[in-house]
Amino acid sequence: MDYEKANLCLELIKAMLEHNAKINTTIGKTSIGSEQVTAEQVAKDFLHLYKVLPD
């Protein structure tokens, strides 16, 4: 596993989760906000990013 590529994937996931955690808006009775994320979802996102990022 390429360390730099793996680190970039982790930074992308971290930024995405931080962004999602900051979003919390209520429109009428509809609440738009972050949802809980499981370790399995993070692992799947990591593997997907790792596969699609160029070497």
VENKA-V898500 format. One record per pair of residues at least 24 apart in sequence whose C-alpha atoms are under 10 Angstrom apart, sorted by sequence separation. I is the first residue (numbers start at 1). J is the second residue. D is the distance in Angstrom with one decimal. If there is no record, write none. Layout:
i	j	d
I	J	D
I	J	D
This chain:
i	j	d
17	42	9.5
14	42	9.6
13	42	7.5
13	43	9.8
10	42	9.3
13	45	7.5
10	43	9.9
12	45	9.7
13	46	7.2
12	46	8.9
10	45	9.4
11	46	10.0
9	45	8.6
10	46	6.9
13	49	8.9
9	46	6.0
12	49	8.6
8	46	9.7
9	47	8.5
7	46	10.0
9	48	9.1
10	49	9.1
6	46	8.0
9	49	6.0
10	50	9.4
6	47	9.1
8	49	9.0
9	50	6.2
8	50	8.6
9	51	9.9
6	49	8.8
7	50	9.6
5	49	9.1
6	50	6.5
9	53	8.4
5	50	6.8
8	53	9.2
5	51	9.7
6	53	9.7
2	50	9.1
5	53	7.6
1	50	9.2
5	54	8.6
5	55	7.5
4	55	9.7
2	55	8.4
